[in-house]
Amino acid sequence: MALENGYIKLWRSMLTWEWHDDAPTLSVYIHLILSASISTSMWHGIEIPRGSLVSSYTKIAKLTGLTIRQARTAINRLEMTGEVTRSSHPKFSVFTLNNYDKFQLSTSKTLNKRTQSDKQIDKQATSNRQQYKNIKNIKKEEIYKTPSGDFSENESDSYGYDYGDPFVERMEI
């Protein structure tokens, strides 16, 4: 499955997380969350568990816009506080997010299934769009009303003003 599909949960509790005020560490951590595998897979004969990814300090630095030293320091901090575990290999490392399932659990359960709450959110968004359309139509009707009567969207008055064009200002007599 491509990484461009789906979503991740980003908890507001991260605002009180000890590394929230350290931009490089926060950037690396969010990059790891976004890049982690959503299911167990094999890569070059190595099992990559869910919540892990194959990468290197150089690649992480490049993808986050940090220096290699900043990326290494950020990973070391995340390892020191238990957020990330690193398994080193000669040309790459496997980075594992230790609490991935705790924070991303519903993502794995709903990969190809929509939850009831997702459906409710979609219904709400559709309802909101419909309400917006109704308000927009009411305002549009008010624009086309004049003291002498109503004009349809495609009509113009005796002065040649097109009331169907909302950018045309009306001339007051």
Protein Blocks (a to p, Z undefined) as FASTA:
>chain_A
ZZkgccddddfklmmgfklmmmklmmmmmmmmmmpcfbdcdeehiacdehiacddfklmm
mmnopafklmmmmmmmmmmnopaccdddfkbccdddfklmmmmmmmmmmmmaccfklmmm
mmmmmmmmmmmmmmmmmmmmmmmpcfkbccdfkbccfkopafkbmkbccddZZ
